[in-house]
Amino acid sequence: MSTGALFNGMCYPSQSAAADAFYSTAAPATLPGSTSYTGFYRLIAGQWNYTQTTYNSSGVATNGWNVVVNSPTFPTCDTLQNLNDGLTLGWLIASVWAGVWAFKAMRKGTE
């Protein structure tokens, strides 16, 4: 068993790969008004950060900050499970195919 991390129905090879998927799919948040705020996640030097920028009524960035965020912990999964499922399904189909061929061969032999 090769242990990975499960996020959004997909098994990633590691916790950090799942965290990358988690933060990279988060949509930016915008709070409009006379002073607007935009916040988003970005990867800086291998660490995920939350960045917020303040814009004045003219649309000029007036202030901004970042904070390093903690990576969430994801449930574990088996990264080889999809391969195992595919092999099982493949052998099932091959077995049915061989069974049909054998049945046809036996019927042909009795004629």
N, C-alpha and C positions, 0 to 999 in steps of 0.2 A: 504494500500500500504506500502510495506516495501522497503525503499530506499537503493539502493546499488550503485556500481560504475561499469561502462561498460568499458571493455578493451578487444580488439581483439575478439569482438563478444560474449563475455561471461560476465554475470552479477555477480560480486563479492559482498560479503556481506558488504564491507566497502571500503573506499578510500585506506586505508593502505594495504588491501588484494590485491587490484588492482595494487598498487605500487609494492608489492612483486612480483606479476606475471610479471609486466613490466620489472623490473630490473633483475629478475632471468632468463628471456628469452633472455637477451642481450648477444650476443656472445663476447668473449674477442677480443680485437683489438691488432694486432701485427704489428710492423713496423721493418722489418729486415734490417740489414746492419752491418757494422763493429761494431757499437754500436746499439744494438737492444732495442726496447721498447715494453713492454706488458702492456696493460691496461684492467681492468675489474671492474665490480661492485661486492661489497660484503656487507653483512649485519654484522655490528659490533655494539654490544650493542643496538640492536633495531633500528639502523639508517643505511640507505644505504650510502655507501662510494664508491668513485671511487678511485681505487688504480693503480698507475703506477709504474712499476719497470724497471730499466735500467740494461742491461746486456752488459758486455764487449765482445770482440771477442772470448774469451775463454769460454763464457757461464756463467760467474760468475756474480751474482747480485751485482752491485756496488752502486746503489742508488735506493731509492724508496720513494714514498709519498702517502698520502691519503687525500682526501677532502670529507667532508659531502656534499651530493647532495640534492637538493630540490626535494620533491616528486611532480610529475605532478598532475594536477587536471583532473579527468576523468568525462565524462558525467554521469548523474545519470540514474538509471534504476530501475525497480521494480523486486525485487528478487523473488517474488511470481508469476511472469508472466509465467514461465515454468509450474508451477503447474496448473495455470488457463488454459493454453493452453491444457494441458493433460486432465484435467477434461472436457473441452469443447469437445475435440475429442472423449473422452470415451463416453460421453453422446450422441454424434452424432452417433457413431457406435452402441450403445445400442438401440437408436431410430430406426435406419434402421433395425436392427435385429428384434426388436419387430414388426415393420411394416411388414416385410416379414412373420413373424410367424402369424400375424393377417390375412394377405392376404391368406396364405395357409389354415388357420382355416376356413375362410369364403368360400373358394373354396371347401373345403372338406364338409362343411355343405350343399352346394347346390347340391351335387352329390347324 
